[in-house]
C-alpha cells in the first residue's frame, strides 16, 4: 500500500506494537540523556513533554543543549552548551560540544533531536550505546523551502539528507517520528519506529479565568511561526474582506512580521502581539473566538500535524484549517473545524465571517474540540507510549 493510498487509521496502527502503556513500577536506575544542538534545552517537546515524562516515570534524565547554564528543572538536569550563531559553527562546534558533554554522562540511552547530530549519534552506536533518533520534521522535504539555500542546490541536498537519514536509521535503537508520514519513511529501515504526536497538555490549555463567549473580542487568532508558507498573507487579506459592521480583528502572536505583510489591505485590522510566552499565548486564546491554521499545501505541511491545531481546540476555539486530507481524517466526526482552501482568500474570509456571526454554533464547535483534546489528542497518551518504548529498550529485572 503506497503512502497516498493508506488511511490514517492504517498508518497509525502500523506503528502501534510499542504504543501500549506498560507498568513503570519496575523501573530501576536507568540514565537517559537527550541531546540537541538546535533547540533550547528547555524546548517544549524535548524538555517539558519527553524529559519531564521520563523523569516522572522514574528515569534519571539529563538534557545536553543550549542554555544559560547548568541547572535542574523539575527533576531533569540541564547540561548547558554554547550555541554558536553561524550555521556552520553550530553544525560543527556546537554539535561536537553536545556530543562530548553527552558522552561524559555515560548514559544507558541517548535520545537526539537534530539531523546534524546523526554522525555523532552513530559514534555512540559504535561504542555500544542505545540511541534513539527523534525526527521532529520531514527534513528532506523541508529543504526545498529553505530561503538561504540556492534553488539549484535544494534537490541534491534533499536527496543526500534523505539517503543519510535512511541509512543511519537502520543502525539506531529506535526511531521516534512526529507524524505517520515520517514514520512510514523509516519503517522499512528500522522496525522499532513509533509515532509520538506532538499533542499539548490538555490541562495547561484551561484558563483559570475563562472569558464568557459573549464577552470575547470579535477576533480570530494565529499563534506560531510567521512565514509566507504559513498563510499569513492570506489571513490578513481575508480579515480585510469582512464587513466593517463586525469590527473584526486578526490577532497574531509570533516572532517577526515581514515588511511585505504590513502593506496588505487587511493590515489595519491586525493586532500583532509579537512573541508571547506559552502561558500568555494560551491566555490570548481564551479571549478570542476563532483559531486559524491555513498553511500552504506544500509537502512539508500537508503531511504535518501542527500542535497549534490542538492548542486552539484545547482552548475551546472553533478552527479554520487547511483542507488537507490528513487533518480532515484526524478530526472526522468531531465537527469542530471549517476546512478551507488555504490559497483562497475569499473562502477563508467566508469561514471567518460565518463563525463570527454564529456565536452559538462557534461556541459549540469549540466545546466539541476541547472535549476531543481532553479525551484523545493530549500528551498524556503519548507519554505512556514513550515510557513503553524505553522499557522495551532497557530490560528491567523481574520483581522478586
Secondary structure, DSSP 8 states (H G I E B T S, - for coil): --GGG--HHHHHHTT-TT-S----TT----EEEEEEEEEETT-IIIIIIIIHHHHHTT-EEEEEEE-SS-EEETTEEEEEE---SSHHHIIIIIHHHHHHHHHHT--SEEEE--GGGHHHHHHHHHTT-EEEEEE-S-HHHHGGG-TTS-HHHHHHHHHHHHHHHHHHHTTSSEEEESSHHHHHHHHTT-S-EEE------GGGGS-TT---GGGS-SEEEEES---GGGTHHHHHHHHHTS-GGG--EEEEE-S---GGGTTSTTGGGEEEEES--HHHHHHHHTSSSEEEE-----HHHHT---HHHHHHHHTT-EEEEE--HHHHHHTTTT--EEEE-TT-HHHHHHHHHHHHH-HHHHHHHHHHHHHHHHHTSSHHHHHHHHHHHHHHHS------
